[in-house]
Amino acid sequence: MSEFVDYGDNVIFIREGQDTSWIHTMQDTYDQMGLTSRLFYVPVDSCSDKYLHPHRFICNPQQPLSVLMDNDGIVDSVEQMDYMIKKIRHFQNTDTI
């Protein structure tokens, strides 16, 4: 897992099978502070963690970003980064997938 802050929003990349307990703590803190809308989850692989808010994922956690990129024929690492940034920006601006 990795995370970065983008325009004050916390963006977290999640891989299937990785420990998400620290994200639970962060999510609880954001909820208590009323900042849940500043938290974004990017499921690189599928994510079955039922505790994470489903409305904070930038794409369907069962149809992860890696599948979407494969379906669109995006294999180049530069194109993949551009695609991820585009998806994140869209979600930041519209709060929709």
N, C-alpha and C positions, 0 to 999 in steps of 0.2 A: 504494500500500500504506500501511497505517497500523497502528499497534499501540498497545496500552495494557496496563497492568497492573491486574488485577482479583483482589483477595484474594491477591496475591502470584503469581498466574498470569499469564504473558505471553500475551496474545491478539493474534494477527496476522491482519489482513484482507488477503486476497490477490486480486488481479485478474488475469485471464488476460493473458499477454504482458508483464507487468511483471517487472523484474529481481528474482530471488529469491536472488541470491548472498549477500546479507547474512543472509538467513534460514538458509542452509546453515551459515554461520559460527556463528550463534547456536545452531542445532540441535546442532552438534558440541560447542560449549561446554556446553550443557545435558546432553548425553550424557555427557561427561567428568566432570561434576559430579554425575551421578546424579539430575538434576532433569528428565528428559525428560517426566515426568508433569505438569510445571508449564507445558508449552508447548502452546498451542492454535492451530490454524489454521482460519480461517473463509474458505472459498472463496466470495467474492462472485459471481464468474464461475467458469467451469470452470477447473480447474488441472491441467495435465498434467506438472508437475515431478515426475519419478520419484525424485528424491533426497530429497524431504521424506517423513518417516515417515507412511505412510497412516493409521496408528492414532491420529494426533494431530489429524485433521480432525474437526470437529464434525458434518459431514455428508459425504456422498459427494462427492469433488471433481469428479466428472463430472456430478453433479446438484447444482449449487451452490445457495447460499442464495437467490439472486435467483429461480431457477426454483421453488424450494419456496414462496417467498412469493407468486409469481404464481399457482401452482397453488391456494394457499389464499385467493386474492383479497385479499391484503394489499398495498395501494398507498399508504396514508397513512404518512407518514414516522414519526409517533409509533408507529403499530402495527408498522412495520418494526423500529424500535429495540426495542420490547417483545418482538417475536418473536425477534430476535437474542439478546437477553439471556436469554430463556427457554431457547433452544437451548444457549447457553453454560453456563448454570447446570445444565441437565440433564446435559450432558457432564461438567462438573466433578464432579458428585455421583455419576454412575454409570459414567463412562468408556465409555459406549456412545452410539451415534448415536440 
